[in-house]
Amino acid sequence: MALAQVVYQISTDKDFASRMQSDPHGALDEQGWTLSKEEIAFLLSTLRSNTERSEIRRIIKPMLAWGWR
Amino acid sequence: MTHNQLFSITQFIINNWDSSSAWPDFINAMRLVLPKGNGGIAPSKESDRWALLPGLCCQASGGDLDLTEEVSAAWLLLYIAAHLFDSVEDRDQVDEIKDLGGPGSAINVANGLLLSVSLILNKLHDKDQTKSKAQQLSSDFYNTVLLMTSGQHRDINDHQLTLKQWWKVAEAKSGSFFSLACRCGAQLMSDDPVKITGYSDYGFHLGMMLQIRDDIEDLKIFLESEIPVNLQRSLAVAYALEVLPETDKSQLKELTEITPHEPEMVNRIIEILNLSGAGLYMLAEMERHYESGMTSLKNADPYSPAGEKLAALIRELKLD
């Protein structure tokens, strides 16, 4: 559940979020968390572009019913 | 190709029913939930395309589509039956249940579909190209059904799922089912464990992405329609309850106890979820499964036209 903890920390702690951008491995090591390189890359790209795109109303807007029937 | 393939899968199912002991009016009821085509009556949906997975994985392994007739038909029937059972159990007001005349009839039709799966899988024993693998493929189907129903049992009976439980249920209900589709398709052509595991894992990650999308679609219904949606067992809420401090956790629990429609309460739920980073978490998990799915596909199949189609299918599920 490390990804959940990291996402929560990014969402609620500006210092941690900015540390993640400059030194992701150091920020994670300090907390004792490990993420895969893909997870780190995705979180960084979101942080660097626009975190608003992860707001729920924005995520659901373009969705089509493609899940289960 | 997509339409033709789906058409022939549906036709194969109808032919099997016509030579079975099922009464004509019951066959007509079962046809009501098959995708539209020769014999099927239900409107085609984007999601019907998943029935093409066994064929694509077989083709990508170097095989022919004809090899996958039985497993594709059996998987499609199982897919529709699972949807019917799930809709009745969740009391969803879907068109298929109305068309069938209510939940009682829907359960009976779903049972008919489930037993048709067994009848069709038996045919694997009759074909020269498939008989050596018939036993193994049938066992794989039945074990996957037991795993899916175990997940459904947990989903129905647990009032609220922890984040860990949510993932376990999603793996059982969706990951394992889509993994089966791809694994069976590949196994019909290949004995190479690298290929079989690669396609199996690809299907698993695709199924997990679909389950996450399914939960996000529920949020869309919750926000944009009058249809009641229980968010208590959703990924967003399971995540938020895992990470939030006690005060916010209690408030979110209280707000999701009921299915609110008052804009103030709805907005408060979304506000808490946004503050917790639930949207970012769901996007990150989608990305994780997408990357893992693509890696699995590359491991199984460096390049083939069918492999390209499989890559396109999983790519289309992304949310960016």
Interface residues (C-beta under 8 A of the other chain):
Chain A: M1 L3 A4 Q5 V7 Y8 I10 S11 T12 S36 E38 E39 F42 L43 T46 T51 R53 S54 E55 I56 R57 R58 I59 I60 M63 L64 A65 W66 G67 W68 R69
Chain B: K45 E46 S47 D48 Y79 I80 A82 H83 D86 L163 K164 S174 L210 Q211 R213 D214 I216 E217 L219 K220 L223 E224 A236 Y239 E242 V243 L244 I270 L273 N274 L275 S276 G277 A278 G279 L280 Y281 M282 L283 A284 E285 E287 R288 E291 S292 E316 L317 L319 D320
